[in-house]
Amino acid sequence: MEHKPSSNKDLAHKKIVREILIEALTNNDMETFQDVLVGYIRTSSKVELSKKTQLGRTTLYDLIDPDKAFNPTLDTIGKIF
């Protein structure tokens, strides 16, 4: 499967993002998984996402920080989706 970057419009739709992430995991495509998850978080309001997920904003910013290792826990991913 060829990775095609999603548009910001696509990333606003949680259902589409969830389907892409599941497909990426199924295909062991961690690059796509990371790109889509980071894109979704970047296009989301961190305050609103933090309230909905009960994750700290620092956690959300750490996930999108290119200088930090991308290694979210399953609990964190589950809370986001």
C-alpha positions in Angstrom: 0.0 0.0 0.0 1.4 3.4 -1.0 1.4 6.1 1.7 -0.4 9.3 0.5 -0.3 12.2 2.9 -3.8 13.2 4.2 -5.1 16.7 3.8 -6.0 18.8 6.8 -9.6 18.4 5.9 -9.3 14.6 6.2 -7.6 14.9 9.5 -10.6 16.8 11.0 -12.7 13.6 10.6 -12.0 11.3 13.5 -13.6 8.3 11.8 -11.4 8.6 8.7 -8.3 9.0 10.9 -9.3 6.0 13.0 -9.7 3.9 9.8 -6.3 5.0 8.4 -4.6 4.2 11.8 -6.1 0.8 12.0 -5.1 0.0 8.4 -1.6 1.3 9.1 -1.3 -1.0 12.1 -2.7 -3.9 10.2 0.0 -3.4 7.5 2.7 -2.7 10.1 3.2 0.7 8.5 4.4 2.7 11.5 5.5 5.7 9.4 2.0 6.3 8.2 0.6 5.6 11.7 2.9 8.3 13.1 2.3 10.8 10.3 -1.5 10.5 10.6 -1.6 10.5 14.4 0.7 13.5 14.6 -1.2 15.3 11.9 -4.5 14.7 13.7 -3.1 16.0 17.0 -1.6 19.1 15.3 -4.9 20.0 13.6 -6.9 19.5 16.8 -7.3 22.0 19.6 -4.9 20.8 22.3 -7.2 22.2 25.1 -10.3 20.4 23.8 -8.4 17.2 23.0 -6.9 17.3 26.5 -10.3 17.7 28.1 -11.9 14.9 26.0 -9.1 12.4 26.5 -8.0 13.3 30.1 -4.4 13.5 28.8 -2.3 16.4 29.7 -1.5 19.0 27.1 2.2 18.2 27.7 1.6 14.6 26.6 -0.1 15.8 23.4 2.7 18.3 22.7 5.3 15.6 23.4 3.7 13.3 20.8 4.1 15.9 18.1 7.5 17.1 19.1 10.0 16.0 16.4 12.8 16.1 18.8 11.3 13.5 21.1 10.9 9.8 20.5 7.5 8.8 19.2 6.4 6.0 21.4 2.8 6.5 22.6 1.3 3.9 24.9 -1.8 1.9 23.9 -3.6 3.7 26.7 -2.7 7.1 25.2 -3.8 6.0 21.7 -7.0 4.5 23.1 -7.9 7.8 24.8 -7.3 9.8 21.7 -9.6 7.5 19.7 
